[in-house]
Amino acid sequence: MATQTERTVVYAAGMVQGIALVTFPAASTILTDPSEYDLSRTQYGTLFLPQVITAITAALLSANLGSRIGTKRVYLIGLSASLAAMVLLLVSSFLTGDETLAYALLLLATASLGAGFGFAVPALNTFTAAFNPGAVDRSILVLNALLGLGTVLAPVFVAIFDGLGFWWGLPLVVGVLLVLLLVISVGLPLAVEAPRAAVSTERSGIPRRFWVYAGFAVLYGICETVNGNWSQLDMTDVGASTTEASLALTAFWGMVTLGRLLFAAVQRVFPAKLTYHVLPFVLAVAFVLIALLPDDEPVLGILAFGLAGLGCSALLPLTISFGQSELTAVSAAAAGGIIAFYQLGYGIAAFGTGPLLDSGTELSTVYAIAAAVAVAMGLWSFVVAARRPDSTSVHAQPA
């Protein structure tokens, strides 16, 4: 039985990992500022390619590695990789005079961050499900809500530190928090039964139903990243200030967090399956509003991105918990696999949008396309949840 300290540390690690994950998008206006890194839109988009590659690789390896060395060690490797990313970003901030070297360090930093995310987040989801076997859906929603809280704090910290004249205070603070987590976590048992996912998949192959979840995760990754990575640049394109653009990103991640907490709290009266079907269409409406944003109306933009955050909120954690519930033979691998395909969608939106913009496509057009993707995701949700009971239920502790 897990102790309260272990549960607290796992939840805290989720929040800190959320801050780390959004550090680079939160600093997008700094990374593209001619007086700082002076990245083009294509360079900014390409920045996330190493992150996607390493995140997918790490997420796919996490279950196999966990069966060999234990989930705790996989989690510690993830935190260490995220710490390396913050150190590299911090060092790069003092080398912006050498654009080539600074950009190389940024690429190494995002690669490290991807590895950290790919190892740590599936492990955190596995810990949470194992530590709360009687309320898995709810506990995973709470974990991801705290991860979302971290994503809210990142743009706030950037705005505060930038206002003080040293935006690099963000990676410094995150680095210190990661060191504290590593020191505390090493001394805790953080014990779960060794995942048997690798054995199961080798013997029987990947279940066909996994690909249903994988397809949904790709679509979700595209939708989330169009908001998370490009919202600030979209806001500045329609005349918003840097502060207003940061508020839009904060509104998005803030509503992601509040939505996860809300839907975790109302599961008894508003079943998770219904939430899963409704939210993609809420997101589609938000994308249409964003695509139609008028110039010099930053408040409307902030509200629209907040609505998009609500639309995204519960979709990824529910995909993970539904997948672990149905694919019990490969439960631990399911979490890592879903994270991997979510990162594939992340890469499509993060890397693919930059060249589109540099070729003359407007961000409003990108958001209109994203609305169609959200509708497709809404229709696909009925395929994913087809075997899910209409009422709220919990699934067994993952192997």
C-alpha positions, -999 to 999 in steps of 0.1 A, spaced: 0 0 0 14 34 -10 20 60 16 6 95 15 41 108 10 45 87 -22 12 99 -36 21 135 -28 55 132 -45 40 116 -76 15 144 -79 42 171 -73 64 154 -100 34 157 -124 31 194 -117 69 201 -121 70 180 -153 42 201 -166 61 233 -160 92 218 -178 71 206 -207 58 241 -216 90 260 -209 99 262 -246 64 272 -259 60 296 -230 92 313 -242 82 314 -278 81 352 -281 116 353 -265 129 325 -288 117 344 -319 127 379 -306 154 394 -328 172 408 -297 173 373 -282 175 340 -301 160 355 -334 145 322 -345 124 320 -377 90 303 -375 105 273 -392 135 272 -368 110 275 -339 89 246 -352 120 225 -359 131 230 -323 104 205 -312 115 178 -336 142 163 -313 117 164 -285 91 144 -304 116 118 -315 131 112 -280 96 114 -263 82 87 -286 113 65 -283 113 69 -245 76 63 -241 77 31 -262 107 19 -243 94 27 -208 73 -4 -202 101 -28 -214 127 -8 -194 104 -8 -163 101 -46 -164 139 -48 -163 150 -21 -139 117 -11 -122 93 17 -128 110 38 -101 143 39 -119 125 48 -152 108 77 -134 142 89 -120 158 87 -154 129 108 -167 134 135 -140 172 135 -147 166 140 -184 142 169 -177 168 184 -154 194 182 -182 170 201 -205 167 229 -180 204 232 -176 210 233 -213 183 260 -218 198 280 -190 233 278 -205 220 287 -240 204 320 -226 239 333 -220 252 324 -255 226 341 -277 254 361 -293 265 329 -311 232 319 -328 245 286 -341 258 274 -307 227 287 -289 204 269 -314 224 237 -310 220 238 -273 183 244 -277 180 213 -299 198 193 -273 176 207 -246 144 198 -263 158 163 -270 165 159 -233 131 172 -224 114 147 -248 132 119 -231 123 131 -197 86 134 -207 86 100 -224 101 82 -194 85 101 -165 49 106 -176 40 70 -183 57 60 -150 37 87 -131 4 74 -147 14 38 -137 22 49 -101 -11 68 -99 -32 39 -111 -14 14 -89 -16 37 -58 -54 43 -63 -69 10 -76 -104 19 -65 -106 52 -84 -82 50 -114 -100 73 -138 -104 100 -112 -68 98 -99 -54 99 -134 -75 130 -141 -62 146 -109 -26 137 -118 -30 152 -153 -48 183 -138 -17 189 -117 5 184 -148 -18 210 -164 -13 233 -134 24 232 -142 17 241 -178 -3 271 -165 26 283 -143 52 282 -171 39 312 -191 32 331 -158 68 325 -146 82 336 -180 62 368 -179 73 375 -143 109 368 -149 110 386 -182 95 416 -165 123 414 -140 148 413 -168 159 377 -166 135 353 -183 159 325 -177 148 324 -141 122 299 -153 146 270 -162 166 279 -131 135 274 -108 124 243 -126 159 229 -123 159 234 -86 125 218 -82 137 188 -102 168 184 -80 145 184 -49 122 158 -64 151 136 -73 166 138 -38 132 130 -21 122 103 -46 154 83 -43 145 77 -6 110 65 -13 99 29 -22 76 39 -51 70 2 -56 46 -12 -81 44 -47 -94 68 -51 -123 50 -45 -156 45 -77 -177 37 -57 -208 69 -66 -227 62 -103 -221 26 -101 -231 32 -81 -263 60 -105 -274 38 -135 -270 6 -123 -284 14 -91 -303 0 -57 -299 -38 -58 -295 -57 -44 -325 -77 -22 -302 -45 -4 -292 -44 12 -326 -78 27 -320 -64 45 -290 -32 54 -308 -52 71 -336 -72 92 -312 -39 102 -293 -24 115 -326 -55 136 -333 -55 149 -298 -18 157 -299 -23 178 -330 -52 197 -314 -34 204 -281 -2 215 -297 -18 240 -321 -30 257 -290 0 251 -267 28 260 -291 13 285 -314 -13 305 -294 11 333 -284 23 338 -319 -13 338 -331 -22 364 -306 7 387 -315 -3 383 -352 -37 398 -344 -22 428 -325 -19 415 -289 10 425 -267 34 400 -253 17 400 -220 -17 395 -236 -3 366 -256 11 350 -224 -24 354 -208 -39 335 -238 -15 306 -232 -22 308 -195 -59 307 -201 -56 277 -223 -36 256 -198 -56 270 -169 -88 257 -184 -71 224 -193 -64 221 -155 -98 233 -143 -115 210 -168 -97 179 -156 -106 187 -120 -142 195 -129 -147 163 -148 -130 142 -121 -154 157 -96 -186 152 -116 -181 117 -129 -210 103 -109 -235 126 -126 -216 132 -158 -200 99 -169 -165 99 -183 -178 84 -215 -201 113 -221 -173 138 -214 -152 120 -239 -178 124 -266 -187 161 -259 -153 177 -254 -139 173 -290 -169 192 -304 -163 220 -278 -128 222 -290 -139 224 -326 -161 254 -318 -132 270 -300 -110 265 -331 -135 282 -353 -137 312 -330 -99 314 -329 -98 313 -367 -122 342 -369 -106 364 -343 -106 401 -353 -75 422 -350 -69 442 -318 -94 422 -297 -71 404 -273 -99 396 -247 -118 376 -273 -86 357 -281 -80 349 -244 -116 337 -240 -114 316 -271 -81 299 -260 -97 293 -226 -126 275 -243 -101 255 -263 -84 245 -230 -117 232 -217 -122 212 -249 -88 196 -245 -89 191 -207 -100 155 -200 -93 139 -233 -57 126 -229 -61 113 -193 -93 96 -202 -77 80 -232 -49 67 -210 -73 53 -183 -97 39 -209 -68 22 -226 -54 7 -194 -89 -5 -185 -95 -23 -217 -60 -34 -226 -53 -51 -192 -28 -76 -207 -6 -47 -218 -17 -21 -193 17 -5 -186 27 -5 -222 -7 10 -231 1 42 -212 36 45 -228 22 38 -263 -6 63 -260 19 89 -248 41 81 -278 14 86 -303 2 117 -286 38 130 -291 35 120 -328 6 143 -331 25 169 -311 53 167 -337 30 171 -366 16 203 -352 48 217 -337 71 209 -367 46 211 -396 31 245 -387 64 264 -390 70 257 -427 34 264 -435 36 298 -419 69 307 -436 54 297 -469 26 323 -465 -2 303 -448 -20 323 -421 -23 309 -386 -61 315 -389 -61 289 -417 -42 265 -395 -68 268 -368 -96 263 -393 -79 230 -403 -76 221 -366 -113 225 -362 -118 198 -388 -93 176 -369 -113 181 -337 -145 170 -354 -127 139 -367 -115 133 -331 -151 136 -318 -163 110 -343 -134 88 -334 -143 90 -297 -173 68 -304 -150 41 -317 -126 44 -288 -153 42 -261 -176 17 -279 -168 -10 -253 -169 14 -224 -199 11 -200 -222 41 -201 -220 45 -163 -188 54 -144 -167 23 -136 -132 17 -125 -107 -9 -138 -83 -32 -121 -49 -21 -110 -26 -25 -140 -1 -53 -141 
